[in-house]
Every structure is written in C-alpha cells, then in structure tokens.
C-alpha cells in the first residue's frame, strides 16, 4: 500500500543531496522540459544525469509520478513518460522509469534487491525492453539489460546495493493494450512495486576462512 510516509522518506534522503542536485545543470534543463520541480528535487545527481540521457524531449512528455512506501532500507518512485501520435494525440507507447534510493551498504554485508513491477494487462502491455543502472554516488557500478522475471502483468529485475549514496533507475518500455488509447487517470497510479531484499554474507565467510587458517583451532 502506498503511504504518505513514503514522501517523508524521500524528503529526508534528498536533503543531504540538495546542494548537489540544485547545482546540476541537468536539473534546469529537465525542469524547462515541463518536469515538476518536486519530482526533480527528489533525484540524486546520478539519477538526474541518467534521466537527462534517457529523456527524449522531441518524442516523450511527462505524464505523472508516484511515491511508494519505503521497503526496508530502500525507497521507490515511479514516473511515466508518454509518446503521443502527432495526428490524433493518442498514446502510442509508454516509458516507465523506476527510481530507488537506499541506505549505504555495509562492508561486511553486501545486499541485493529483487524488484517486481505489476500492472493491469487489460490496460498496458510490456515490450520486454529494459535498462537497469545502479550507482554509488555518481559512479555507475551495475548495468543490466535483462529481466529476471517477465510475463504480462509483471516485470522483475535485480538491483545491486554495494557502496555509499546508493541510487538507481530502471527504464521499462510498454505499450497500451488497446489502440487507440487515452486514459482518464495518471498512468503512474496504474503500477505497483513489490520488493524483497537479500544479504550476501560472502565477505564475512571469506574473513572467517582467513581467520581459521591464520588462527587454527587448538
């Protein structure tokens, strides 16, 4: 369930990044392309740079965004961009972006998360195209163009949570199930996010093995 408390989680995460965000030239350019100030102000510098790279102002226009309840150490927000036909102004295709911000990873305990995006197949159909990028600060450390789960109504992928100032973005291509299509609601409201997080204790096991060799049991 989406809760208002998720908004406060994003605000807290953003406060520490505000000086960087507002100094970023991409922020100004994207705002001039009719993206809401509040939405952009919640983005990390890495997310702004990636959004600027992905966003085609000649083809897509901003539709809506939705903040989700924070799941454990990770918070999510979706935004939908639409491509409309020039003649009839119908929606031809949809680009769904899923943003996340997460707490720093522990040196001894790396994490990864499984993200599932769900929707009503009577309204929207996935094309199977996806890009996933994960960042520590402004440095990209994980990139994927594959789905861990794909069927109509659900798209699943993995995010790696290694480092500090963790954030990321997934771009998912979709099309209306029925064409021509027009919608009487914000498209971002049509999606839901499910998230599970796993810890990788490989580092701890390696250290224990080293200690076992250096200090063998008597």
C-alpha angles and dihedrals in degrees: 000000000000112000136190089236088072089068091059091049090056092046091053091049091048099049092072091050099042097101090054095042098051092046090055113105091212089066091062095044093049093047089053086055089065098263112146117258093226092054093049093045090061092058126099119232090256091051092050091051092049093045090051090050094048099040115096106196091189093058112023133050130195114261110170147315136218132202117215132208111272111258110212107301096347132077127197139203130179129206128188127211121188135205112212129198113253096226106041100018091231120149109259100177141354133221112204116196119196115198126192137184122191143181119268117278120247118243090231097039121046119189141205131188134212112218123196122190114199133191145157110279090205087070109029136027127200120231092201093242114134142158122193123191127179124194140196102202104318095331120101111222103165131041129172138172099186138088124232088199128018130171133123108289096024139055120186132192140158129246122200116222106200123139137007134311089025121199139141149171136222122198115204124185119218140165134206113268091223123040133237091038137176125172130215095204140052107282093219088067090064094068133074132194128220118186137184125180129209131193123224110211095182092117092053092049091051091052091048091051091051091049090049090056096043095042106029118194113268 
